Structures are given as structure tokens and as C-alpha cells.
Amino acid sequence: MFKKKILIVDDEITILTVLKRLLEKAGYKVITFNKAKNALEFLNKEVVDLVIIDLFMPDLNGIEFCRALSAGGIRTRILFMTGGYFEEQLQAFLSKNKEISYIEKPFTLKELIEVIKKLDL
């Protein structure tokens, strides 16, 4: 059976580890990166069904990451994880990019799975 591929980008290793383990148990193939630039390099070679990215990253924030994807012609679904950073900037960006979703931290695995399923994954 084909597993949907999810790429998770977060600078906190603990979050990557926990989300990877939980989403793999839920039946997804999960790839993780703790640097957004490394994830961009990966996406230049590989296709994934969803990118879950922390909105606030030290090397590229989530919005910059999306702009870099678009500039490189890379199309994939995006789900931002946000703890409230860049709230005004995020709302303006989301209003222009309806295909991008977000989930606020902290969230439960059940909440995350519900959001992912709403994206038809």
C-alpha cells in the first residue's frame, strides 16, 4: 500500500522525533529536517504530499520557505505549525494563499491528524 509522504521541518529535535514516530504509527511515511534550507534542497529532488513546517525557523521562516518553494517551481501542500509568531504577517500571507493551512501549538496528535485528513491525506 502506498503511504503518503510527509516532510516535517522544525528546529526542535524533540518535536521532530515525536511527530515522526506518531505520524508513522498513523500510517504515513515521514521525513524530517531541522533546517528549512536542507528541506528545500530535498524538495528539489523528491516529491512529498505535505510539508509541515514550524512558522518560526532560524534559517528561513515558514513564509520565506513557501516563497522559495514557489520560486523554485515546487508545488506541495503546506501546513504551518505556529505558536503565535508573525501573527499579522501570517494572516496576510494566508489570505493570499488559501491552499496553505496552519495549526496552533500546542496541539494533540488527534488534532494534527484531523487537520491532515481535511487536506485529503
Buried (B, 14 or more C-beta within 10 A) or exposed (E): EEEBBBBBBBBEEEBBEEBBEBBEEBEBBBBBBBBBBEBBEBBEEEEBBBBBBBBBBEBBBBBEBBBBBEEEEBEBBBBBBBEEBBEEEBEEBBEEBEEBBBBEEEEEEEEBBEBBEEBEB
